[in-house]
Amino acid sequence: MSDPAQSISVKRAQVDFHNFASLGEPERALAAYADENFRRGSVLKANRDFIPSLTPFLEVGANAGHTSYLLANEFQADGFALDISADALRYGQFLKTAWNLDRSPILTAGDATHLPFRDNSLAFVMSFQTLSQFLDIESVIREVHRVLAPGGVYYFAEEPVRRKLTLRVYRAPYPERMKPFEKRLYDSGLLDFMAMDVIGADQEESFGIRQNHRFGLSEWSGLLHKYFEECRFVTFPRQRGWANQMVQWVLRRMPGNADARIADSLGATLAAFCRKPGRLPAQLPLTEALACPDCGADLPFQTTDQMACPRCSYQAGNESNVYNLLSTSLKAELYPGNRADTLDFSKPGHEDGLVEGFYELEGDFGSKYRWIGARAVVRLVRMRPGAPLLRVQGFAPSVAKVELRANGESVGQWKLDRPGLFILEAPLAEAPEYQVEILGSPTIDEPNQPPGEGRVLTVNLSLIKLLPRE
């Protein structure tokens, strides 16, 4: 189950992150997804002449599937939305009602480095903000090339072009988590000249998602031309703030390709359309595109209830309109069902592990959480051999201190020096089970409540689990 492109710990982190980020705060998510679809759809329309057919399509790393819904409805295309998080796809069905849509893609959980599709079976593949999540980007490109039919097109967008003009000394958070001095540097553009990678990359990193921001334009071009006969690039350079605008003004007055020079110097997001050599077949049946993720045999899509491999014992049922097409071993690792070593507050049954100190369940879809006061306690049972790693995921509304104790012993203390999401991890001594205490300070009165009449809060928690040390 080893995968050099993305370790099993990163795959777990991807599942956790996409569950959490797919449709938490639905109104905000809907606005963000609508904005992304407008950008992506606009680039697609402007380059439609490059693409012989959009059906059947596949979106890799679809998250909630919002861009697949765009393709199915605005472009009347048929195809698949694939993400490693089955829950993100499941929650994303909310979009169909919220946006009053008529058509849906086929929702499939799967692994981008082992796509559950036949060779040469798809006319169009797309991905967004996905390739940079893999240490070995070529492994994903190779899979996309394999499943594309001759003459088919791969469209990806919003991938980072490595910036040359930066000291790479500072990992900057998203703007909403910035401190006042960081926000001033960000607004002026000066923060970009110090940033280690793209602004906001620390959020995914805090989840344990290892990102790849090493590619400049020449590296992107070299890799893509290795697999595709023709590529069309569109760059969107970093322009925020007077500092970036001043440098861009100078670079535009130098001889040569100004757009490429600006993208390489200031960083950019890249959109690319890449055509596989050959001529697109007249017919590519949607129902004949899938392949068994265990043995590679054709996987008939004959009913809406069950897929079964005719060669091996692999089966994938319809789970709330999502087919989990991960390999049997990876599915068992990432989707083990209710376990005594995992308290996922977005799943029923987590209540059995709560001991004391938690308020009622709140939140939307995968972003479910419980506030605590100064102290809360859970019980976790070790289910894997060896000493585990404790992971606690939550949110701090203000600067806070958190201490974790396991079976009466302190295992770590953290100062959360900025509001927002946090991930805490601590190694534990080997024991059959753990009484885990979460201690938070300082306490605050519940907002919008008279003093003494609301709850006393510190942080809220959404996931507590034991992981193997890797």
N, C-alpha and C positions, 0 to 999 in steps of 0.2 A: 504493500500500500504506500510505499515511499514514492514521493513525487518531487523531483528537484525544482520544479517550477513553483510549487506552492506546498509547503509542508502541511501535515495533518493539523497541526496547531493553528496555522493560518486559515485553513479551511473551516475549522471550528469557529475561529474569530469572525470569518466572513458570514457564517450562518447567524451568529449572535448579533453582529452589527446590522445586517440586512433585516433581521426580524425587528430589531429596535428602530431602525431608521426609515423603514419602508413607508409607514403611514402613521407614525406618532404625530400628534397635533394635526389632524386631517386637513383643517382649513389651510394651514401653512404649507403642508405637503402638496395639496391640490394646486396652490398657486405656484409652487416651485416646479411641479411636474408640468403644468401648463406652459410655464416659461421655457423649460427645457424642450418641450415638444415644439414650441414655436421656432426656437433656434434650429433644432435638428431638422424639422420639416422644411424650413426655409432653405437650408443648405442642400437638402435632398432635391427640392424642386428646382433649384438653380443648376443642378447637375443631372437632371433626369435624362438628358440626352445620352449620358454615359452608360445607362442601365437598360439592358434589353427587357428584363422582366423583374417584377417584385414578388412573384409567386412561383413556388413556395419560398417563404422567407424564414429566417431564424434570427432572433435577437439573443446574443450571448451576454450574460451578466445583466439580465433585464430588470433586476430589482422588483419593483411592483408591477412591471410590465407596461408602464404608461406609454412608452414609445411604440411598443407592439400594438397597443390599442389604437394609436394614431395611424399606423400602417393599415390595420384591419378596417378602419372606418373612413378616414379621409382619403386613403389611397385605394381602398377596396381590395387589399391584398390578403392572401391566406397564408398562415404559417404558424410558427412556434415562438413562444417566449420562454427562455431558459434561464434559470438562476440556480445557484447552489442552495439558496434558501427557499424551501417549499412554502414556508409561512409568508414570506414577503410576497410571493405570487398569489397566495390565498387571500391575504389582506388586500392586495391590489384589485381584486374583483369589485371592491367598493367604488372604483373609478367608473365602472360601467354604469352604475346607477347615478352617481354624482354628476357625470357628464352626459347622461341620457344617450348612451351608445347602443347601437343595434348589434354589433359584431364583436367577437372575442377571438384572440389567438388561442391556440392549444397551449396550455400551461404545463411546463415540464421542469422538474428539478433535475439538474445535471451538472456535470463537471466540465469546465471549459477546456481542460487538457485531455479529456476523454469523452468527446461529444457522442451522445447516443444516436448517431445518424449514419446512414450508409454512405459509402464513397459516392461522390458525384451526384448527390441527390437533391441539392438545393440551388435555386437560381440567385438568391440574394441573402447575404448574411450581414448583420450590423451589430455594432457594440459601441458603448459610450462609457467613458471613465472606467474602463475594465482592464485594458492591457497592462496598465501601470501597476496593477495589483499582483503581477506575477514577476518573480525574479528572473524567470526565463520566458521573455515575451515570445520568442520564436516558437516555443512549444504550442502556444495558442494559435499563432499565425499558421503553423503547420497543420493543425487540426481544421482550421477554417478552410485552408486550401484543399484539404482532403474531401470535405463534405460538399464543397461548391462544385457544381457541374461545370464542364468546360464552357467558357464564355460567361460564367456567372461573375457577380460583382460583390466585393466586400467593402462596406462603408463603415468606417469608424470615425469617431469625433471626440473632442474634448480630452484628448491625451496631451500630456505636457511635453513641450519642447524645452530641453535643458537650457537654462539661462547662463550665459558666460559672464556677464557683468554683475557678479555678486561675490561677497567674501565668504559665503556659506558658513556663517558662524552662529546662526540663530534660527531655531525652528519656531515659526510664528503660528499662533492659533487663528481660528476663524475670527472675523471682525467682531462678532457679537461677544466673544470671550476676551477681547483685547483689553489691556489696561489703558488708561488715558494717554500715557506717553506712546504706547504702541499704536494706538489709533491715530495719533497725530503723525507719526512716521509713516503709517500705512496710507493715510490720505494724501500725503505729500509725494508718495512713491519711493521715499528713501528706505523704507523697510525692505523693499525688493532687492536693494543693493547689499543687504546683510543676510537675507533669508537663506537657509540651508537647502530648502526645496520649495514646493509650491505652498502658498499661504493656506493654512488650515490642515496640512498633512498630519499634524500631531494628533488629530482626533482619531483617524484610522490607526495610526501607530499605537495610540493608547489602548486600542482594542486588541493589539497583537497582529495587525495586518501589516505585513512588510511590503513596502512599495518600491517601485523601480522608476526613478526619475533621472536616469543616466543618459537618455537618448537625446541628442541634438538632431537637427534636420538631416545631417549626413548619415547618422546611424539609422534613423527611420527609413530614409530613402534606400540605403543599402540593403536592409532587411527585406523591405517590401518588394524591391525589384528582383530579389532572389526567387520569389514565388509567383509574382504576377507580371504579365507582359506589358501592362500599361497602368500607370498610376497618375492620379490627378490630386494635387495637394492644395489645401486652402488653409492659411495660417491666420490666427487672430492674436496679434502681439499684445503684450502687456502695456497698457496706456494710462493707467490710473496715476494721477499726481503730476505735479510740474517737473519732478526729476526725470521720470520716464519720458514725458513729452519733450523735454529739452534734448535728451539724448537721441530720441527718435528724429527730431528736427535736424540734428547734425548728420545722422546716418543717412537720411534721405537725400542729402546733398553730396554724397560720395558716389563715385562711379560704380557700376555693376548692378546686381539684383538687390534692390533696396529692401524688398519684402523679406527675402530670405535672411539678409544681414540683420535686419531689425529683430526677426524672430529668434535668431541664434543669440544675439547680443542681449536682448531684454526678456527672453522667454516668451512663450506663446502657448496657445492650445492649437492642436492640429486636427484638421479633418482630412480624410483621405478616401478616395474611391479607387479601388484596385480590381482590375479585371483578370480573371484566370484565362490562360491561353485556350483557344479552341472556339467552337461554335455551340451556342446554347441549344440543347435538344428542344424539339417542339412540345414534348410532353414530359413533365416531371410530376407524377401523381403525389399529392400530399400524403395520402394514406400508405405510400410505399417508401417513405423517407427514413423511418426509424430503424435502428439497429440495436440488438441486445447489448447492454453495457457489460455483461459478463463474458459472453462468447463471441460477440460480433455478428451473429446471424441476423438475417432480416427479421424484424419484429412487427408482425402484422398489427395494424390499427383497425380492428374489425368491429369493436363495440365501444361504447362509451363507459363501460364498467370495468373492464379488465384487459390488460395486455399480457400475453403469455408467449414466451419464446418457444418455438417448435423444436429447437435443438437441445436446450438445457432446461433447468427447472425454474428459470427466472420468471417472475411475475411482477406486475405493477398495477395496482388497483387505482380506481378513481377516488381520490381522497379530497372531497370538497372541491372537485373540478381541477385538481392538480395531480399529475402523474409523476411519481418520484422515480426517475430513471437514473439514479446513481447506481453504481455497482453494488452488489450485495454486501461486500465488506465495508465499503465507505458508507453505505446507508446505515448499517448497524452501528458504526462509529458516530455518525453525526445525528442520527435519528433513533436513539435507543428506546424511546418511549419514557414513561414516568420512571424515575430512578431515585433511590434514597440518597444519592450523592449530588443531586441537582435540584435546586429550587428556582425554577423559571416562573416569575410572577405572571407571565402572559399565558401560562398553561394551568388548567384545572388540576387539582391534586397537590399543588405546592403547599397548600395550607397545612398538610400533615407534618411538614418539617418545621413549622413556626412554633416557638416555645412561648415567647412573651415580647412585649414592647412594640408591636406593630399596629399601625392604624389601618383603616379599611383600604381595600384595593381601589386604585384610581387609574385613569389613563385610557388610551385608545389602542385597539389592535395590539401589535407586538410591544408597544410602549406602555406596559402595565407596571405599576410601582406601588409601594407602600411607604408612607412616611414613618420615621421613628422619632422618638424623643431623645433623651440622653443615652439610652441603652436599649438594645434589642438582642434577642437570643434565638438561634436556630439550632437544629440538630441535623447533622449529616452523617451518613453511614458510608464507609469506604467500600467500594465495589470492585476496585482494581488492585492488583498486587503492588506493594511498594508504598513508599511515603509520597503523599500527593502534594499538589499545589492548590492553595485556596485562592479562588477568584471572587471578588465582590464588585458588582457593577451598580452604579447609582448616579445621583445628581445632587450637587450642592448649590443652593440658591445664593450663597454668599461665601466668603472666606470661612473655612471651617477646619477643625482638626478631627481626625478619625483614628481610633486605635482598634486593632483586631486582636482578640484573644481566643485561643483554642484550648479547651480542657483546662482552663484556669491560667494558662501561660500566655504572656504577651508575645505575639508573633510579628508585630509591626505597628508603627505609628507614622501618620502622614499629615502634613499640612497642605490643605487644598487652597492654594493662594489665588485662585480665580474661580468665579462661579462657573457652573456647567457640569457636563458629564465627567465622571471619573471611573477609572478601573484600578482596583487595588489587587495585588497578587503577593502571596506570602507562602514560602515552603513550610510544610507541617511535618512534625515527627510522625512516624508510623504508629497508627492506633486503629482499632476496629471501628470506632465511631468518634465523632467530635461534637462537643458542645461549643458552638462558635458565638462569641459575644462581639457585637459592634457597638463601640462607644463613640458618641459624637459630642462635640462642643464647638462654640457656645450655643446654647439653646436660643431660639427666637420665638416670639409669639406669632401665631398664624396670621398672615396678612389679611387685611380687611375685616378683622374681628376686634371688638373692644378688648383692652387689656384684661387678662384673667378669664375671658369667656370663650376663647378659642383653644386650639391645641397648642402644645409646646413642641416645636420641631427642631431638628438639626439637618438631616439629609434624608433623601428617599432612596430606596433600593429596588432594583428590578431583577437581579440575578445573583445567586450565590451558588457556587458549585465547586466540586473537587475535580481537578484535572491531573492527568499523569505528568510527571516531570519529564521533559523531552530534551 
